[in-house]
Structures are given as structure tokens and as C-alpha cells.
Amino acid sequence: AWLARAFGDSRAGWNIIAQQTLMARFGVGSGSARRYWTDGWDGYPMARKRLLSSIHSKKLQNPVVIGGDVHHHAVADLKIDFDDPASPVLASEFCGPSITSQARSQRQLDAARADNPHVKLADGRYRGYVGVDIGRARLRAELRAMETVAQRDAACGTLASFVVESGRPGPQRA
């Protein structure tokens, strides 16, 4: 209720929602055979739906969700109904990996991504972080990736860049 009120009162050009995990659905399989990681928002689908419905009903301007704690980079469209391709994109999501902890295998992430077309990127090959630059017209997210975490002076590069244009939810490759 507090967050929904804050959404209704917001006059910010960009509304950043920082939270600890991946908000987008990221289960594997389909129908009753779909498997979920229940330690994140997939374990609380009704709470996620209420939050996203509130973003929609309050007409929150430029909502962007930033999370972590899933040990891989992720970029996604957030929707009230992830099963309905016609469901509108309400927010953009960027999730950073861990700094040193290892992720699921890339093969597992690719399989999950195939079942979740709203997830535009899922990459667990690198440790790193997400850097965000916010301007009036656009938000730019740089997914930063460490070459290795085993060496103190390892190089850090950009795995991918995405932009979100003001008034147009949904991250697009830069």
C-alpha cells in the first residue's frame, strides 16, 4: 500500500525501483510442468502481479527495476501477464550478476530464456555489475563484465548496452 501510494504521488521523470532479485518470470518449461526458482519473485507471483498492476494503474512514469542476487546478468520486459504476448510492457528490468559467486550454467540460462521471451538477455558467463546513466530523454544501462575474478588486475569490459527511451517502456539494445 505504501509503494502504491508513492507511485501515485510520484512526479519523477524516472522511477527507479531497487530490489534484491530478478522480478521477471524466469521459470523453465511450460504449463503445469513449468519449474520456478521460488527464492525470488517467481515464488510470489500474486505479489509481483499486484506491484506491476499498481505501476499500470498509477501510470507511473518510466519505471525501471534494478536488481541483483541471481548470479547472472539479466535484462527483461516486465508485464502483468507473462503468458500473454499481447500484454503491454509496463517497466524495464536490469539485474546485475554477483561480483564473485558463480551462476547456473549458460546452457541452463539459455533453456530458461527460450521459455521466457520477455527476457532479452540472461548471461552467467561473467561476474560484474550494471552501470546506469539517466538523462531526461533516455536511460542507458551498461552490463559490465569482468574477464576473470581470479586476478586482481583483470580487465572489465561491456558485455552489452541497452537503452530505455522516456515514455517507451522496454529495454532496447544500444
Residue pairs with C-beta under 8 A, 6 or more apart in sequence:
3 51
3 54
4 54
4 58
7 15
7 54
7 55
7 58
7 60
8 58
10 58
10 60
10 61
12 61
12 62
13 61
13 62
13 136
13 166
14 61
14 62
14 64
14 134
14 139
14 166
15 60
15 61
15 62
15 63
15 64
16 64
16 65
16 66
16 134
17 63
17 64
17 65
17 66
17 91
18 66
18 67
19 65
19 66
19 67
20 67
20 68
20 69
21 39
21 40
21 41
21 67
21 68
21 69
21 70
21 95
22 40
22 41
22 67
22 70
22 74
22 76
22 93
22 95
23 40
23 41
23 48
23 51
23 65
23 67
23 76
23 78
23 93
24 41
24 74
24 76
24 77
24 78
24 82
24 93
24 116
24 118
24 119
25 36
25 41
25 42
25 45
25 48
25 82
25 116
25 118
26 36
26 37
26 40
26 42
26 74
26 112
26 116
26 119
26 122
27 34
27 35
27 36
27 37
27 42
27 112
27 115
27 116
28 34
28 35
28 108
28 111
28 112
28 115
29 35
29 115
30 115
34 115
36 42
36 43
37 43
40 69
40 70
41 47
41 48
49 80
52 78
52 79
52 80
52 90
52 91
53 80
54 60
55 63
55 78
55 90
55 91
56 80
56 88
56 90
60 91
61 167
62 139
62 164
62 166
62 167
62 169
63 78
63 90
63 91
63 92
63 169
64 91
64 92
64 93
64 94
64 132
64 139
64 164
65 78
65 91
65 92
65 93
65 94
66 93
66 94
66 95
66 96
66 130
66 132
67 93
67 94
67 95
67 96
68 95
68 96
68 97
68 98
69 98
70 95
70 97
70 103
71 97
71 98
71 101
71 102
71 103
71 104
71 124
72 95
72 97
72 103
72 104
72 109
72 122
72 123
72 124
73 95
73 96
73 97
73 121
73 122
73 123
73 124
73 126
73 128
73 130
73 143
73 145
73 159
73 160
74 93
74 94
74 95
74 119
74 121
74 122
74 123
75 92
75 93
75 94
75 95
75 119
75 120
75 121
75 141
75 143
75 160
75 162
75 171
76 92
76 93
76 95
76 116
76 118
76 119
76 120
76 171
77 89
77 91
77 92
77 93
77 118
77 120
77 169
77 170
77 171
78 89
78 90
78 91
78 92
78 93
78 118
78 169
79 87
79 88
79 89
79 90
79 118
80 87
80 88
80 90
81 87
82 116
82 118
85 117
89 118
89 169
89 170
90 169
91 169
92 139
92 162
92 164
92 169
92 170
92 171
93 171
94 130
94 132
94 141
94 143
94 162
94 171
95 130
96 128
96 129
96 130
96 143
97 103
97 124
97 126
97 127
97 128
97 129
98 127
99 127
99 128
99 129
99 149
100 127
100 149
101 127
102 124
103 109
103 124
103 125
104 124
105 124
106 123
106 124
106 125
109 122
109 123
109 124
110 122
112 119
112 122
113 119
113 122
120 162
120 171
120 173
121 143
121 160
121 162
123 143
123 145
123 159
123 160
125 145
126 145
126 146
126 147
126 159
127 145
127 146
127 149
128 143
128 144
128 145
128 146
128 156
128 159
129 144
130 141
130 142
130 143
130 144
131 141
131 142
131 144
132 139
132 140
132 141
132 142
133 139
133 140
133 142
134 140
136 166
137 165
137 166
138 163
138 164
138 165
138 166
139 163
139 164
139 166
140 161
140 162
140 163
140 174
141 161
141 162
141 163
141 164
141 171
142 158
142 161
143 158
143 159
143 160
143 161
143 162
144 156
144 157
144 158
144 159
145 156
145 157
145 158
145 159
146 154
146 155
146 156
147 154
147 155
147 156
147 157
148 154
160 173
161 173
161 174
162 171
162 172
162 173
162 174
163 171
163 172
163 174
164 170
164 171
164 172
165 172
